[in-house]
Amino acid sequence: MTTGTGRTYACRHLVIKAIVLLWATASLAAEPIIPAPPQLAASAYLLMDATTGKILVEHNADQRLPPASLTKIMTSFVAANALRAGTISNADEVLISVKAWRMKGSLMFIREGTRVSVEDLIRGVIIQSGNDASVALAEHIAGSEEAFVDVMNQQAERLGMTNTHFMNSTGLPDENHYTTARDMARLTVELINRFPEHYKIYSETSFTYNNISQRNRNKLLFRDKTVDGVKTGHTEAAGYCLVSSAVRDDMRLVSVVMGALTEPARAIESQKLLTYGFRYFETATLYAGNESLKRVRVWGGTHESINLGLSQDIVVTLPRGARTGLTASTVVDREIHAPLTSGQELGKLTIQISDEESLSQPLVALNAVERAGLFSRLWDAISLFFLNLFGGDPLALPE
């Protein structure tokens, strides 16, 4: 026999169980489900969010491998840098040397003794992957290919490409000519960000020189309208390689595939990476720089308050659907006294992204506050004394 008290207890127990079950179900629903990344048939690969630098997928990303014509990304990077510095111009007419004319492999088909503009040579490097164009451009920029290679390696060092070493401007095989998937991604992001106009050439699908028209070897340009680069490469030692980049919904991804087995495979495998990244992740701007996040009291200043915010945007890569689960907290100096300069650090914003990951950025003054006159400072000092005496909040704004 069940008493009234027993029935009440049982009902309460059922209600509690229902609440716990609903809470657990809601928690599971809020937690985004991300499948395991694709496994590619390639020696090494990597997928990076170009905005945040977040690595979404990697395999053997630091293994030194022959890059083949991926080398020409650096060749064009050095050329773009020389153009910006004004040491060369697109209109320069480059005299083609015997060495450039005699190059083997993929060619632009320039002829010894003729003159070709820098602008055409750059397209010959990027679109046609011309070894002859690469050598001609290198000789024009640095005087010789050997001197140009020294510039390439100096640039690699500056960019933090710690596992890269170049021996030529073309990517032709040499045991001391190597790079990694991570270094290629780093170079590509730098190229896109630093030279956006130059990078547009990588999206061009064909180029004609001397009545010879050649299509860009990057098949993704013809299959996916969001892809706007970057570069293919192939030698027997390197296998089939492809660095690709695409933009969807304000998210730019860079993928690197090295050592694929066939020409079609490098495009297929690259597409797998891009699809995975865009489908399951997003680039999210959580807070904008120079916008007020908190307004607090200032003591001894010409103004009674100051706005606090961030010096720059907080942009992160998140699993799609994870943004609603983020939490943010602020810590501000207990007392803020004038004078204050714009950009002065006065606290910290912390965003809890997951149980294992958090992100902190300084909270800074968004405007300057000068020191007040003697009487105002004295009055504030007395007010602050009594406020602290009675346990008030020194950051609270006056009513």
N, C-alpha and C positions, 0 to 999 in steps of 0.2 A: 504493500500500500504506500502511495506517495503522498506525503503531507504537502500543505500549501507552501511551506518554507522550502521543501525539497523541489517542488515545481518551479518556484521562483529562482532558486539557485541554478536549476537546469536551464531555464530560459536565459538567464544571464550568461551562463557558460556558452550557450549556443550563439548568443549575440556577439560575445567576445571573439569566438572562433570565426564568425562571419566577418567581423571587422578586420581581424588579422589576415583572413584569406583575401578580402578585397584589397587591403593594403599591399599584400604580396603580389597580387595580380597586377595592380597599378604600377608597382615598382618594376615588374617584369616587362610590362607594356612600354614603360618609359625608357627602358634600357635598349638602345639600338642594337640590332643584330648585324654583325659584320662577318661575312664568310671569310674563310682563309684565302689569302691572296693566290692568284694563279701561279702555277708552276710552269715555267717556260722551258722549251727546248733550246737553250742557249748557254754559253759559257758563263756569262755574267749579265745581270740586268738590275735596273733601279728605276723607281718612280718617285718623283719629287714634286711637291707643291712649290711652284716657282716664287710665289709671294712670301711664304713663310719659311721656306727651306725645309719643311717637314718631309721626312722620308716615309713614304707609304708602303713601299715594297722594295726589298733588296735581296740580292743573291750574289755572293762573290763580288760585292761592289768595290772592294779594295784590291782585288786580284789584278796584277799587272798583265796587260794583254796588248797585242799589236792592234793599233786603232785603224789601220788602212786609211781610207780617205776621210775618216772623221777628223784626221789631222787638219784638214782644210778649214775646219771651224776656227782653229787658232790662226791659220794663215789669213783668213778674212778678218779676224778680230784685230790682228796687227795692222792690216791695211786700213780698217775703219779708224783705228787710233791715229795712224799717220795722216789720214784725211782730216780728222778733227784738229790735229796739231798744226796742219797747214804745210807739212813737209812734202806732201804730194797733193795733186788735185785730180779730179775725175777726168779733166781734159788733157792731162799729160799724155803725150804720144811716146810709147815705150818701144825702143828698138829691140827687136827680138834676136836673141843670141843663138849661136849654134847649139849650146847646151839645152836651151829651152826647146828648140825645134826638134832635137833628137830624142826627147823624152818618149818613153813607151807607156803603155797602159791607156787609161781613159784620156782623151785629148780634146782640146778646143780646135785643133788643126790650124794653128798659126804657123807662119812661114818665116824662116831665117831672113834677116835683112829688112823685113817689113816693119811698119810702125802700127801699134795697136793702142787704143786709148786705155787708160786705167779703168775707166768705167766698164768697157767691154771685157777686160781681163778679169775683173771682179766677178762679172756674171759667168765668165768661162770657168772660174774656180768653183763658184757656188752651185750653179745650175748644171753645167756640163761636167763638173768634177775634173777639169782638165789639168793633168800634171804639167803640161807645157805652159799653161796660163799661170800656174802656181809658181813655177821657177822664174818666169818672166817678171811677175809681180814682185817676187822676193828680190830679184836682182835690181829692180828699179828702186825699191824702198831702201835697201841696205847696201847696195853695191855688189853683193854676191849672195848666193843662197846660204853659204856658211855663216856669213854675218847675220843674215836674216834669222837663221835658226837660233843664234845666240839671243836675239831679241825675243823669239818665241819662248825660249826657256826662262828668260828673265820675267816675262809676263806670267808664265805658269807659276813661277815662284811667288810673285806678287799676289796672285789669285788664290794661293794656298793649295795648288795642285801638287801635293807632296809626293804623289806616286806617278808622276809624269816626267818623261824626258823625250825630247824631239831630236832627231838626227837629220831631218829634211823637211821641206815644206809641203810634201805631197802625200806622205804616208806609205811610200814604197818600203818594203821589208828591210829591217835592220834590227839586229838583236838588242841594240841599245835604244830602240825607238819603241816606247810603250806608254800606256796610260791606263786608267781605270774607269769603270762606269761612273763612280762618284765624281771623279775629277772632270769627266766630260759633262756631267750634269751641272757642275759648278761653273764651268766655262760657258756653257750655253745660257744659263740664267744671267750671267754677267753680260754676255753679248746682247741679249734681248733687252735688258734694263738700261745698259749704257748707250747702245746704238740702235734705237728703235727704227729709225729710217733705213739704216743699212740692213737691219734684220728683215725688212719687208721683201728684199730680194729673194730670200729663202722660200717665199711662198709662190714665186713665179714658176710656172709649169713648163716653160720651154724657153730656149734662146737660140737665135740664128746668127751665125757668124760665117762669113765667106760662103754664103749660100748653103751652108750646112746647118740644118735645124736639128737640135737634140732636145729630147724631153727630160725633164727632171726625173732622176731615178727614184725619188721618194714617192712610192705608189700611194701612200696615204693622202697625199695632196689631191689625188683624183677620186678617192673613195670617201673621204670625210671632210666636209666643208669647214669643220672647226679646226682642222690641222693647218698650221701655217709655216711649218718647217720640220726637220731642220736639214740633216745631211745623212747620206748613205756612205758605206764603205765596204770594200771587199778585196781581199787577197786570199791566197790559199792558206797562209798562216793565220790570218785574222778571222776567216770565215765571213759570214754576212752580218754586217753591222748597220744599225740605224739609231740615230738620235732624232726623236720627234717631239713636237710640242703642239698643244692645242689649247683653245680657250672656250669655255662654256660657262655661262652665267657668272661672269667676272672671276672665274677660277682658271688659272693657267697651270697646266701640268707639263712636266718635262719627263720623257721616258728615254732610257738608254738600253739598247739591246746589243750585246756583243757576242759574236761567235755563234750566230744562228746557222742552221745547216744548209738552207737554200735561200735564194732571193725572195720567193714568195713568203717564206717562213718569217723573215725578219719583219715584214709588214704585218703579218698575222699576229705574231707574238707581241709586237708593239701595240697593236690595237687592243689586245687583251688587257694590257696594263692600263691604257688610257680609259677603257670602258670601266674597269674595276674602280679606278680612282674617281671618275666623275659620278659613278652610280652610288658609291657608298660614302663619299666624303664631300665636304664643302669648305670653302675659304670664308671665314666669318669675321666681320669687323665688329668686335664686341663693344668697344668704346672709341669715340673719335678724339683725336688730339685737339687741344686748345678749346675744349668745351667744358663748362663748369659742371663738376660732379658733386661739389660740396661747398657750402659757404659758411665761414666760421668767423669768430670774433678776433679782432686785432686790438692789442693794447698799446697805447702810447703812440698811435699813428694819426695821420690826418684823415684817415677813413676808419670807421669802426669795424669794418668787415673786409674779407678778401675771398675771392673765388679760387678754389683749388681744382685742378684737373690734371691731365696728362700732357706731356710735351709732344707725344706722337700717338698715332692710332695704335690700338691693340688689335692685331689681326692674328687669328689662329686657324689651324686646320682641325676640323672636328668631324667625327662620324655624323652623317645626316640624321637629324632628329635629336642630337645630343645637346643642342644649345639650351633647350628648356631646362635641363638638369644642372646647369652651371649655377654656382653661388659666388657672390662677391662680398668682400668685407674691406673696410678701411680702418687704418690706424693713423691718427694725426697727433702731432706734438701737443702735449698737454696745454702749454701756453704759447701763444704766438705774439711776439713783440716786434714793433716797427723799429728801425726801417727794414723793409723787405724789397727784394729785387724780383723782377719777373723771371720765372724759371727756378726760383729758389726752392729746394726740396723741403717739404714740411710734413710729409707723411708717406703712406704707402697704400696702394690698392692691391689686394690679393684676390685672384680668381681661382677657385677650386674647380679644376676641369674633370678630375676623376679622383678616386681614392689614392692613386699613385702620383698624379700629376697636378701641379699648381703653377700659377704664373703670377709674378709680382712685378709691379712697376711703381716708380716714385710718383707721389702726388706733389705737384709743384704749384707755386703761386702763378696765377695767370695774369696778374697785374702787379705793378709796384705800389708800395705804400711808404710815403715819406714819414719821418719822425715828426710828431706834433710839437707844439711849443711847450715851454716849461710848465705852465699852469695845467694844460691838458694832460701832460704826462704825470704830473703830481696827483691830479684827481684820479686818473686811471690806476695809479699805484695804490692809492688808498682804497679804491673800489675793489681792486683785485685782492688786497689783503683781507678785507672782510668777506669777500666771496669765498676765498679759500678757507677762512676761519669757520664758516658755516657750511662747508661742504658743497659749494655751488660748482657749476660747470664753467670753467674759464673759456670754453669754446662756444658757449651758447650765445646767440645773437641778442642784443638788447631789444626789449619790447618798445 
